[in-house]
């Protein structure tokens, strides 16, 4: 039901936004130059132009890619099964539309009657408007609370069987993903105003891609902890260096917030509060990773360590 409602809203909404993105420049076609300025230098002088068609297509493409991605996510339904995912999805559907339309509008106004003036701080106002539109949409689309999770059963010893000696789990911080996407949009806006403004935002974008998710894999070779969507960099922990592993409830308030917390020798990779896989090495150091089904991973590590 939730997925169906999201699709029924997103399909016509996306087409309406595309129509608006095309309607504004086409309605003012006689007052717009050809080619149009699409980028301005730091001193406000237009330094990149495109023919009228490709110029107005940029805004349509920016929204179209986001819209299709949101439709694909809704069709799968997994993201909409939890309140946090629903808030992120609805917030992006609204905020990205406002952002795309706003950027299209200020580009048209900057070119109106051949002025080719820099959008300047108008781009900042567009970002603020997108956030202002996304926040209430996220709140209204949050739906009911997530179902209560039953307490995990006590850890059980795993019997190693040929062909089944591996375990993989992962965790993703949806809010950090949303922030990364917002930074991507902000980077586009910054680049349209001044080229150098994209550098710090690009750095934040890369940082977000590398720290918004984590995957833990356990097999005969040891424990592999992969960071980000590319699962790189990878931290490898040999079974011979493991003293024991266990599952433990940890929350951001206990470890000092989200991200990689602590110091070398005692650290926590905190992407969401709840069950964490904790590994203690033979030197007494520990590393904890917030991943699902941590008890199974801990039991397998202990079993493989004893069998090694």
QUINORUR-V606575 format. One record per helix or strand of 3 or more residues. SS is the DSSP state (2 for helix, 1 for strand). FROM is the first residue (numbers start at 0). LEN is the number of residues. Records with the same first field share a line. If there is no record, write none. Layout:
SS->FROM-LEN + FROM-LEN
//
This chain:
2->1-26 + 28-3 + 51-25 + 78-3 + 82-29 + 121-19 + 173-20 + 194-17 + 238-3 + 251-4 + 293-14
1->35-5 + 45-5 + 166-6 + 212-7 + 221-6 + 233-4 + 241-9 + 258-5 + 265-5 + 273-8 + 285-4
//
